């Protein structure tokens, strides 16, 4: 379990209703000219989404779908430019996005800071580069508010979490506890352990630090008028609790609570795009596990018809992330949702709206996991589904490490 959390933190980056993040029309000139992304099917999708308050845009759980990624980038731009969406929340660490917002207000932010905050699941790809450029310009001019939803701490591309965050939170304590906790948090963020046992030994001390920090912030509320220190401390304590079990539900509940906090923090940015995996966007996953509660389930319970969850799937092709070899999608069965969606269709993309999804009934499809087709009534899982004729892996053009220079 410990190794799993460490590996997640170090792999590529951590990665939700009406919040959405997208890029600028100038940057996306090439994308706008791409006939693959200018289809009547996507126009139908936009017509369904434009009137909503929150849209959750999912993807396969492997985060290895380049065609989907390219399409999501263009969708975000179109939702911002054509539908007045003005916020984008990522399935990414909350800590570095809070620091990014401060830096934008101070005039010291950069596109590299945004890329690092988004994290290596997406920022290492060429497909996401236009998104970073576009969204940074929109955020800098205060047209779009950007935020992270994930409580997980210490991603591979984090700079703030691994450098200034330990000092800022420990600042609410008195010595000697201040120095001890700053050391422990810094050690965790940079995974300064020789083995899992060292982390086990430190976990109790980290928990005590987290509790003490929250108490210290509450006692010095004038030092945190916006509440950013308090929300980061709460998330940090929640991150530590993930290793005690039920991590999926804990993580989605935390992302929902962060969604609510961001929305109250910036009530003027209330048309929201959430960029995440479909397992988080889904409005109901009880067919997989009766106890499973996703981010999308909370948002749909709150906003009902004002929220919409979108999933993506593919008829054929491949997926994966270098340096591993691409994984070929298994041939779709004749009665699968993907095969039926493309029956008699010559286009490369099909959008299934809520009524169409319902008409398909219970069927086998792979929007949640390209490696594991699942049988479900998909209209109960998502509100709309984009089916691609062919998927391909993203183009990884850089390693998962900070683009910013790490402070000395």
PLY file of the C-alpha trace (Angstrom):
ply
format ascii 1.0
element vertex 408
property float x
property float y
property float z
element edge 405
property int vertex1
property int vertex2
end_header
0.00 0.00 0.00
2.77 2.45 0.93
4.69 1.75 -2.25
1.52 2.26 -4.27
1.00 5.77 -2.90
4.67 6.60 -3.32
4.68 5.32 -6.90
1.60 7.37 -7.70
3.19 10.49 -6.30
6.37 9.97 -8.25
5.01 8.61 -11.55
3.81 11.55 -13.58
1.57 13.87 -11.70
-1.69 13.97 -9.89
-3.98 14.52 -11.67
-14.46 17.88 -11.76
-20.49 20.56 -11.83
-20.13 23.48 -13.93
-16.38 24.11 -14.01
-14.23 23.91 -17.08
-10.73 24.88 -18.15
-9.66 25.58 -21.75
-7.36 27.52 -24.09
-7.22 30.66 -26.22
-8.56 31.07 -29.70
-5.29 32.40 -31.07
-3.28 29.49 -29.78
-5.82 27.02 -31.08
-5.92 28.29 -34.65
-4.53 24.98 -35.89
-6.97 23.03 -33.76
-9.89 25.07 -35.09
-8.90 24.15 -38.60
-8.74 20.44 -37.81
-11.73 18.89 -39.62
-11.68 15.95 -37.19
-12.77 18.35 -34.44
-15.31 20.36 -36.49
-18.15 17.91 -36.92
-21.93 18.02 -36.56
-21.54 15.42 -33.81
-19.44 17.76 -31.68
-21.81 20.61 -32.43
-24.57 18.44 -30.93
-22.39 17.80 -27.90
-21.73 21.51 -27.42
-25.44 22.24 -27.66
-26.04 19.80 -24.79
-23.18 21.13 -22.67
-23.37 24.90 -23.22
-26.42 25.40 -21.02
-24.99 23.45 -18.09
-23.27 24.84 -15.03
-20.68 22.09 -14.64
-19.23 19.67 -17.14
-17.02 16.76 -16.11
-14.85 15.65 -19.02
-13.49 12.16 -18.46
-11.06 9.78 -20.11
-9.81 6.22 -19.80
-8.24 5.41 -16.43
-4.85 4.64 -17.97
-4.41 8.27 -19.12
-2.87 6.89 -22.29
-5.35 8.07 -24.90
-3.85 10.67 -27.23
-6.82 11.06 -29.56
-9.09 11.65 -26.58
-6.61 14.11 -25.08
-6.44 16.14 -28.28
-10.22 16.24 -28.47
-10.56 17.25 -24.81
-8.17 20.14 -25.35
-10.27 21.42 -28.24
-13.50 20.92 -26.31
-12.23 23.02 -23.45
-11.35 25.86 -25.78
-14.74 25.73 -27.49
-16.59 25.61 -24.18
-14.74 28.68 -22.99
-14.98 30.62 -26.23
-18.51 29.64 -27.26
-20.31 28.72 -24.04
-18.90 31.21 -21.50
-17.33 28.63 -19.21
-14.96 30.51 -16.95
-13.31 27.98 -14.64
-11.36 24.79 -15.14
-10.67 22.37 -12.28
-8.12 19.61 -12.84
-7.79 16.21 -11.23
-4.45 17.56 -10.04
-2.89 18.54 -6.73
-4.70 21.41 -5.02
-1.55 22.79 -3.38
0.38 23.92 -6.45
-2.73 25.41 -8.05
-3.36 27.54 -4.96
0.22 28.78 -5.21
-0.26 29.39 -8.95
-3.26 31.62 -8.23
-1.21 33.68 -5.77
1.63 33.98 -8.27
-0.76 35.12 -11.01
-2.05 37.89 -8.73
1.53 38.85 -7.87
2.55 38.91 -11.53
5.23 36.26 -11.02
3.55 33.23 -12.62
4.59 31.51 -15.83
3.22 28.90 -18.25
5.74 26.44 -16.79
4.13 26.86 -13.36
0.76 25.94 -14.83
2.21 22.92 -16.62
3.84 21.72 -13.40
0.60 22.21 -11.46
-1.39 20.23 -14.03
1.11 17.41 -13.60
2.84 14.82 -15.69
-0.22 12.76 -16.54
-0.95 15.41 -19.16
1.75 18.12 -19.23
4.43 15.82 -20.64
2.46 15.41 -23.90
2.57 17.54 -27.02
-1.23 17.31 -27.17
-1.50 19.31 -23.93
0.98 22.05 -24.86
-1.63 24.27 -26.58
-3.89 23.84 -23.54
-1.19 25.13 -21.20
-0.50 28.16 -23.39
-4.18 28.98 -23.86
-5.24 28.55 -20.25
-2.30 30.49 -18.90
-3.25 33.48 -21.08
-6.87 33.22 -19.94
-5.92 32.93 -16.27
-3.41 35.78 -16.44
-6.12 38.09 -17.80
-8.56 36.80 -15.13
-10.98 35.43 -17.72
-10.68 31.86 -16.44
-10.05 30.59 -12.93
-7.85 27.49 -12.67
-7.78 25.09 -9.73
-6.70 21.64 -8.60
-9.02 19.18 -6.86
-6.78 16.35 -5.71
-5.59 16.04 -2.13
-2.65 13.79 -3.06
0.66 15.37 -2.15
4.09 15.38 -3.76
3.67 14.74 -7.48
6.66 14.37 -9.78
6.26 17.85 -11.29
5.39 19.71 -8.07
7.63 22.59 -7.09
5.65 24.46 -4.45
4.59 21.28 -2.60
8.17 20.08 -2.40
9.81 23.39 -1.49
7.82 26.25 0.10
4.73 24.37 1.30
6.41 22.65 4.30
7.70 25.98 5.61
4.40 27.82 5.05
2.33 25.29 6.96
4.85 24.74 9.75
4.90 28.53 10.20
1.68 28.20 12.23
3.54 26.19 14.90
6.00 27.20 17.59
9.52 25.80 17.89
10.69 23.12 18.35
7.58 21.56 16.74
7.79 24.00 13.84
11.23 22.78 12.76
10.35 19.13 13.35
7.18 19.31 11.25
8.79 21.31 8.46
11.46 18.62 8.24
8.93 15.77 8.18
6.68 17.37 5.55
9.64 18.23 3.36
10.92 14.69 3.69
7.54 13.31 2.61
7.16 15.65 -0.35
10.57 14.67 -1.68
10.24 11.03 -0.53
13.41 11.14 1.50
12.99 7.60 2.81
15.32 4.69 2.20
12.51 2.16 2.57
8.83 1.81 3.45
9.62 1.20 7.10
11.10 4.67 7.43
7.83 6.08 6.12
5.84 3.93 8.55
7.96 5.28 11.38
7.35 8.87 10.21
3.63 8.55 9.48
2.57 8.97 13.10
4.69 12.10 13.47
3.24 13.49 10.23
-0.28 12.91 11.50
0.50 14.74 14.72
1.98 17.60 12.69
-1.12 17.82 10.50
-3.44 18.05 13.50
-1.23 20.62 15.22
-1.04 22.73 12.07
-4.82 22.83 11.68
-5.16 23.91 15.31
-2.47 26.53 14.81
-4.22 27.96 11.75
-7.56 28.11 13.60
-5.89 29.99 16.46
-4.33 32.49 14.03
-7.27 32.97 11.66
-6.26 36.57 10.95
-3.13 35.18 9.31
-5.26 33.19 6.84
-8.16 35.49 5.84
-8.86 33.71 2.53
-8.66 30.26 4.08
-6.02 28.88 1.73
-3.76 27.64 4.52
-6.71 25.94 6.20
-7.87 24.14 3.05
-4.32 23.00 2.25
-3.81 21.74 5.80
-7.11 19.86 5.65
-6.10 18.24 2.36
-2.67 17.33 3.67
-4.22 15.57 6.66
-6.59 13.81 4.25
-3.68 12.70 2.09
-2.09 11.02 5.09
-5.36 9.19 5.78
-5.48 7.61 2.31
-3.12 4.83 3.36
-5.55 3.64 6.05
-7.99 2.18 3.50
-10.95 3.09 1.25
-8.67 5.47 -0.65
-10.88 5.72 -3.75
-13.92 6.98 -1.88
-11.84 9.24 0.36
-10.15 10.80 -2.63
-13.38 11.46 -4.53
-15.07 12.90 -1.44
-12.09 15.21 -0.91
-12.22 16.34 -4.55
-15.90 17.17 -4.11
-15.20 19.17 -0.95
-12.45 21.02 -2.81
-14.90 21.67 -5.66
-17.25 23.30 -3.17
-14.42 25.34 -1.62
-13.13 26.63 -4.96
-16.65 27.50 -6.06
-17.26 29.53 -2.89
-13.78 31.06 -3.16
-14.51 32.33 -6.69
-18.31 32.62 -6.99
-17.86 34.87 -10.03
-16.37 31.90 -11.91
-19.35 29.59 -11.75
-19.44 27.81 -15.11
-16.97 25.06 -14.43
-15.13 22.47 -16.48
-13.70 19.50 -14.58
-10.84 17.69 -16.31
-10.53 14.17 -14.91
-10.80 10.44 -15.55
-14.25 9.00 -16.25
-14.13 6.95 -13.04
-14.27 10.31 -11.23
-16.67 12.02 -13.65
-19.21 9.17 -13.54
-22.52 9.94 -11.87
-23.04 6.37 -10.65
-20.55 3.52 -10.18
-22.72 1.34 -7.96
-22.80 -1.33 -10.68
-19.10 -1.87 -9.92
-19.27 -1.50 -6.14
-22.38 -0.70 -4.13
-20.29 1.45 -1.76
-18.44 3.42 -4.46
-19.07 7.19 -4.50
-17.48 9.18 -7.29
-16.88 12.90 -7.58
-19.53 13.02 -10.29
-22.11 11.35 -8.05
-21.75 14.12 -5.47
-21.92 16.87 -8.07
-24.98 15.39 -9.77
-26.73 15.04 -6.40
-26.02 18.74 -5.79
-26.69 20.20 -9.23
-28.90 17.57 -10.85
-29.64 18.59 -14.47
-27.22 21.52 -14.23
-24.27 19.08 -14.38
-23.23 16.79 -17.21
-20.68 13.96 -17.25
-18.94 13.10 -20.52
-17.04 9.90 -21.22
-14.86 8.74 -24.11
-14.39 5.34 -25.69
-12.93 3.90 -28.90
-13.81 1.23 -31.44
-10.21 0.30 -32.25
-6.61 1.46 -32.05
-4.12 1.51 -29.19
-3.36 3.28 -25.93
-0.53 3.57 -23.41
2.42 5.70 -22.40
6.04 5.49 -23.46
8.48 3.94 -22.78
6.07 0.99 -22.62
4.89 -0.45 -25.92
1.37 0.60 -26.95
-1.47 -1.67 -25.88
-3.78 -2.72 -28.69
-7.47 -2.36 -27.98
-9.16 -5.75 -28.15
-11.55 -6.01 -31.12
-14.93 -4.67 -30.09
-17.60 -7.37 -30.00
-20.40 -7.07 -32.55
-22.93 -6.30 -29.81
-20.69 -3.85 -27.95
-21.73 -0.24 -27.57
-18.79 0.86 -29.72
-19.65 -1.47 -32.64
-23.32 -0.53 -32.52
-22.50 3.18 -32.37
-20.50 2.96 -35.60
-22.91 0.64 -37.40
-23.67 2.28 -40.75
-21.59 5.33 -39.78
-18.59 6.49 -41.83
-17.45 9.34 -39.59
-14.46 9.03 -37.26
-16.42 10.25 -34.25
-19.88 9.62 -32.84
-21.57 11.47 -29.99
-24.19 9.52 -28.07
-26.51 11.88 -26.22
-28.54 10.87 -23.15
-31.51 9.53 -25.13
-29.28 7.57 -27.49
-27.33 6.09 -24.59
-30.55 5.03 -22.92
-31.80 3.41 -26.13
-28.71 1.19 -26.26
-29.80 -0.46 -23.03
-27.37 -2.59 -21.04
-24.27 -3.10 -23.18
-20.56 -3.81 -22.99
-18.24 -0.82 -23.45
-14.88 0.53 -22.24
-15.22 4.21 -21.26
-13.86 3.51 -17.76
-10.94 1.27 -18.65
-9.68 0.48 -22.14
-8.26 -2.80 -20.85
-11.51 -4.00 -19.23
-14.76 -3.64 -21.16
-17.64 -3.46 -18.70
-21.33 -4.26 -19.01
-23.64 -1.48 -17.81
-26.59 0.74 -18.56
-24.28 3.54 -19.63
-26.92 6.27 -19.53
-26.83 5.82 -15.75
-23.04 6.19 -15.66
-22.50 9.21 -17.93
-24.77 11.76 -19.60
-22.98 11.69 -22.92
-20.38 9.49 -24.60
-17.95 10.30 -27.40
-16.91 7.22 -29.38
-13.78 7.46 -31.52
-13.21 5.19 -34.46
-9.53 4.91 -33.57
-7.54 5.75 -30.45
-3.76 6.21 -30.21
-1.29 6.90 -27.37
-0.34 10.49 -26.53
2.97 11.85 -27.76
5.25 12.04 -24.72
7.78 14.77 -25.48
9.38 15.35 -22.07
10.04 13.58 -18.79
7.81 14.01 -15.74
9.86 16.55 -13.84
9.37 20.26 -13.14
9.72 22.66 -16.03
10.46 25.42 -13.53
13.87 25.69 -11.98
13.82 24.20 -8.49
14.73 26.79 -5.82
18.24 26.51 -4.43
0 1
1 2
2 3
3 4
4 5
5 6
6 7
7 8
8 9
9 10
10 11
11 12
12 13
13 14
16 17
17 18
18 19
19 20
20 21
21 22
22 23
23 24
24 25
25 26
26 27
27 28
28 29
29 30
30 31
31 32
32 33
33 34
34 35
35 36
36 37
37 38
38 39
39 40
40 41
41 42
42 43
43 44
44 45
45 46
46 47
47 48
48 49
49 50
50 51
51 52
52 53
53 54
54 55
55 56
56 57
57 58
58 59
59 60
60 61
61 62
62 63
63 64
64 65
65 66
66 67
67 68
68 69
69 70
70 71
71 72
72 73
73 74
74 75
75 76
76 77
77 78
78 79
79 80
80 81
81 82
82 83
83 84
84 85
85 86
86 87
87 88
88 89
89 90
90 91
91 92
92 93
93 94
94 95
95 96
96 97
97 98
98 99
99 100
100 101
101 102
102 103
103 104
104 105
105 106
106 107
107 108
108 109
109 110
110 111
111 112
112 113
113 114
114 115
115 116
116 117
117 118
118 119
119 120
120 121
121 122
122 123
123 124
124 125
125 126
126 127
127 128
128 129
129 130
130 131
131 132
132 133
133 134
134 135
135 136
136 137
137 138
138 139
139 140
140 141
141 142
142 143
143 144
144 145
145 146
146 147
147 148
148 149
149 150
150 151
151 152
152 153
153 154
154 155
155 156
156 157
157 158
158 159
159 160
160 161
161 162
162 163
163 164
164 165
165 166
166 167
167 168
168 169
169 170
170 171
171 172
172 173
173 174
174 175
175 176
176 177
177 178
178 179
179 180
180 181
181 182
182 183
183 184
184 185
185 186
186 187
187 188
188 189
189 190
190 191
191 192
192 193
193 194
194 195
195 196
196 197
197 198
198 199
199 200
200 201
201 202
202 203
203 204
204 205
205 206
206 207
207 208
208 209
209 210
210 211
211 212
212 213
213 214
214 215
215 216
216 217
217 218
218 219
219 220
220 221
221 222
222 223
223 224
224 225
225 226
226 227
227 228
228 229
229 230
230 231
231 232
232 233
233 234
234 235
235 236
236 237
237 238
238 239
239 240
240 241
241 242
242 243
243 244
244 245
245 246
246 247
247 248
248 249
249 250
250 251
251 252
252 253
253 254
254 255
255 256
256 257
257 258
258 259
259 260
260 261
261 262
262 263
263 264
264 265
265 266
266 267
267 268
268 269
269 270
270 271
271 272
272 273
273 274
274 275
275 276
276 277
277 278
278 279
279 280
280 281
281 282
282 283
283 284
284 285
285 286
286 287
287 288
288 289
289 290
290 291
291 292
292 293
293 294
294 295
295 296
296 297
297 298
298 299
299 300
300 301
301 302
302 303
303 304
304 305
305 306
306 307
307 308
308 309
309 310
310 311
311 312
312 313
313 314
314 315
315 316
316 317
317 318
318 319
319 320
320 321
321 322
322 323
323 324
324 325
325 326
326 327
327 328
328 329
329 330
330 331
331 332
332 333
333 334
334 335
335 336
336 337
337 338
338 339
339 340
340 341
341 342
342 343
343 344
344 345
345 346
346 347
347 348
348 349
349 350
350 351
351 352
352 353
353 354
354 355
355 356
356 357
357 358
358 359
359 360
360 361
361 362
362 363
363 364
364 365
365 366
366 367
367 368
368 369
369 370
370 371
371 372
372 373
373 374
374 375
375 376
376 377
377 378
378 379
379 380
380 381
381 382
382 383
383 384
384 385
385 386
386 387
387 388
388 389
389 390
390 391
391 392
392 393
393 394
394 395
395 396
396 397
397 398
398 399
399 400
400 401
401 402
402 403
403 404
404 405
405 406
406 407
